[in-house]
Amino acid sequence: MNQAATLRPAANAAQARSRMILHGPVLPTILKLAAPNLVVMLAQALANFLESYYVGLIGVDALAGAALVFPLVMLLMMMSGGGIGGGISSAVARALGAGQQDKADALALHAVVIGLALGLLCSVILLAGGPAIYRAMGGEGAGLAAALAYSNAIFIGAVFLWLMNCLSSVLRGSGNMLLPAAVMTGGIPMLLVLSPVLIFGVGPLPGLGIAGAGLALASYYLLATVVLLISLLRGRGGVQLSLKHPLRRALFAEILGVGAWSSLNTVFSNLCVVVSTFFVARTSMEALAGFGLGIRIEYLQIPIVFGIGTGLVAMVGMNMGAGQVARARRIAWTGALVAAAVTETVGLAAALFPEAWLGLFTSDPQAIATGAVYLRTVAPAYGFLGLGLALYFAAQGTGRMIVPMLAGVSRFVVLALGCSLMAWLYPGNIHALCAALTVALVVYAALMSLPWLGARR
């Protein structure tokens, strides 16, 4: 059987996905595209949950260290998957929507080059600058030592994290959500076994403590990268990676024109967590540990919306490429309302039963009390977070990122000023700090809605 015959089923599947995205019913199509991503995000949430459980067994200092590192891990995940990755998916989707298969294939190679370059850059920065970064965030003593051990183990494999998400984004831009979901979910069982083995040791293998948790994550990124790379080289996902395409400035610009702005927006989103962590760390390491556990539920909303949002990037992008602007707007609002409903449900559950989550990881009373304050105050506003993030992904599909960028900056400014004011008026009051976080979420959702309320563009 020749190569053309071998690739024909993949090409037919890609054409069927494009027809569904351009002409199928909106809500069922969103849910169909979101389902594989939600499965992988839930699997990764389970892995995150178990890792937090294992780290909690080490002690409060380990939890505090993980709380310092976690915003940076999520920053890289969001930049590579939702920032630059969003630019990759948007460019691929618009190319396919316009019927330009060769351009979509060329964009895959440019995505790999970008992933390699940014992954190596992030690894160098975080390995060299880790001590200064975590001290600036309030880390000290045993908590700082745990943060450095965890950070160095994870970020030595930062290039694989970037490549994993860039390769996945190429596939998602074609509407192929199933393949990256299968690859990333398939690595979770390995992670769930490898993490406790490296943390606590087994037989003659000594335990590495919190560094073992970081090395397990780096191994997961490597495995997923290898499998995705092989799949794209074989052209099984609707887009084929090949070295035959020359590198072109215009294609880099098309990806980075969306991805760079999206990544900057992601930086401001994570700076919101860094700023709030800074103020909480000024109270005690126990309070920081509890706040870190509480805010992990907020971070878990991001993968949930990501599962919906990656479908929105592909759907909005293809429809914009095909000139179907009104349908693109209907897709954006439908996806945003679904995301808001899901995240609000999770938020209300967390607010009503905070100890059910926090008690799984620690028995320290101050840590539980701080985490409960965060969840009771901020979690009921998670619906605004879901709405704003979903519309952000939809905006990536259009290739227009000015308003999303302004919304992200505004959220950061409101939060930073609000936390500073609350810390001055009510020193050490966690309730006041959490109120500032809530207001910032509402402002973000309101501003993200603006581009989708006007007349047809």
Secondary structure by P-SEA (a helix, b strand, c coil): ccccccaaaaaaaaaaaaaaaaccccaaaaaaaaaaaaaaaaaaaaaaaaaaaaaaaacaaaaaaaaaaaaaaaaaaaaaccaaaaaaaaaaaaaaaaccaaaaaaaaaaaaaaaaaaaaaaaaaaaaaaaaaaaaacccaaaaaaaaaaaaaaacaaaaaaaaaaaaaaaaaaccaaaaaaaaaaaaaaaaaaaaaaacccccccccaaaaaaaaaaaaaaaaaaaaaaaaaaccccbbbbccccccaaaaaaaaaaaaaaaaaaaaaaaaaaaaaaaaaaccaaaaaaaaaaaaaaaaaaaaaaaaaaaaaaaaaaaaaacaaaaaaaaaaaaaaaaaaaaaaaaaaaaacaaaaaaaccccaaaaaaaaaaaaccccaaaaaaaaaaaaaaaaaacccaaaaaaaaaaaaaaaaaaaaaaaaccccaaaaaaaaaaaaaaaaaaaacccccccc
